[in-house]
Amino acid sequence: MLSRALGDSHLAEDAVQEAYVIALERWPRDGVPSNALAWIVTTARNRALDVLRRRSRGDEKMALLARLESTQTQDEPDFDDVSVADDQLGLIFACTHPALGLEARIALTLRAVAGLTTEEIAHAFLVPLPTMSQRLVRAKQKIRANGISFAVPDAAHLRERLEAVCTTLYVMFNEGYAATTGDTRVRHDLCNESVRLARLLAELLPDQPEVHGLLALMLLTDARRNARVDENGDTLTLEEQDRKKWDRWLIAAGLAHLGRAAEFNDDGPYQIQAAIAAVHSRAKSFAKTNWRAILTLYDRLLELEPSPVVALNRAAARAMLHGFDIALAEVDAIASAQELDRYAVLHSTRAEMLRRIGKMPEAAQEYRRAIGLTENLAERRFLERRLESVLH
């Protein structure tokens, strides 16, 4: 709401942060308000008004003040789920305006909407932290300079931003499902929020197959969330997971959206990834997984989205069908290109293949490299256990 009224996400962020500081000071003393969300919004709006009043009194600033003051209704306005959802989608679409570069759009949305840290976003894009920081600053400046509206665009302009919106929600979900930092492997808040926003997007654009494909992928993957870690919060591989803990309702919902996407007869990367997740969901056990179908789907995904990460995932699937020694040659070729040299999953995948074919010293070296690149404590513990197993 503040970003929409101000046309300035930076000022809106500062005002909201100040509101939280005030809340931390007052709420322990005065108690939590009955409508905490509205209290934060109202307090942040008032802080933004204070900032604007201290600025120069040009016509533009006066118009901005009038617009922001017009949002005042009462001390604690009522915000229902629908209006909050509309504002969140509006912020996403503003951050993904085509005036910004694709990576900048996604990064800014992850920072402003999902609340990911700049470090987490840099990790997701495999770029240095200073590079990502500069991209975010430039993106905010461009939104302010171009007067980009913080609202869901009309139907004619929705689709031109769709790719960036879908990518943003996908990266957001991945960070929740496999957190890159912190001491827990799964961030349930990000998983829930990205799925909720994907549902809203599917309602907004029901005739877009890739939106249904994205939602299907999220639901089918999220169905495994409760089986992802053991009682100590440590990572469990797909092979180790108890499939009785998989959420069958989410699987059914995911398959329904995948079926809806298939009706358009226009496949895309999210639909293919969802189809891969569906093969896993239908398998009664890891041993009964249809790896041939998965490999065929990865071949199609590689045609649609050629990237070293997709090639790495395809090699992992090929290992299950044709053997780890054959797949290792593909992984070695990917590693030699050095595009994924700082990608921990490359080294952990290579380490696992070396372990499986009995090359323990080489596996240990790769596990050490993966550990050095892993900032999530739960994932690091998993890799350290793997390293321990090849040293004895």
Sequence and secondary structure as in RCSB ss.txt:
>XXXX:A:sequence
MLSRALGDSHLAEDAVQEAYVIALERWPRDGVPSNALAWIVTTARNRALDVLRRRSRGDEKMALLARLESTQTQD
EPDFDDVSVADDQLGLIFACTHPALGLEARIALTLRAVAGLTTEEIAHAFLVPLPTMSQRLVRAKQKIRANGISF
AVPDAAHLRERLEAVCTTLYVMFNEGYAATTGDTRVRHDLCNESVRLARLLAELLPDQPEVHGLLALMLLTDARR
NARVDENGDTLTLEEQDRKKWDRWLIAAGLAHLGRAAEFNDDGPYQIQAAIAAVHSRAKSFAKTNWRAILTLYDR
LLELEPSPVVALNRAAARAMLHGFDIALAEVDAIASAQELDRYAVLHSTRAEMLRRIGKMPEAAQEYRRAIGLTE
NLAERRFLERRLESVLH
>XXXX:A:secstr
 HHHHHS HHHHHHHHHHHHHHHHHHHHHH   SSHHHHHHHHHHHHHHHHHHHS   HHHHHHHHHHHTT  SS
S    HHHHHHHHHHHHHHHT TTS HHHHHHHHHHHTS   HHHHHHHHT  HHHHHHHHHHHHHHHHHHT   
S   HHHHGGGHHHHHHHHHHHHHHHHS SSSS S  HHHHHHHHHHHHHHHHH TT HHHHHHHHHHHHHHTTG
GGSB TTS B  TTTS GGGS HHHHHHHHHHHHHHHTT    HHHHHHHHHHHHHH SSGGG  HHHHHHHHHH
HHHHS  HHHHHHHHHHHHHHH HHHHHHHHHHHHHT TTTT HHHHHHHHHHHHHTT HHHHHHHHHHHHHT  
 HHHHHHHHHHHHHHH 
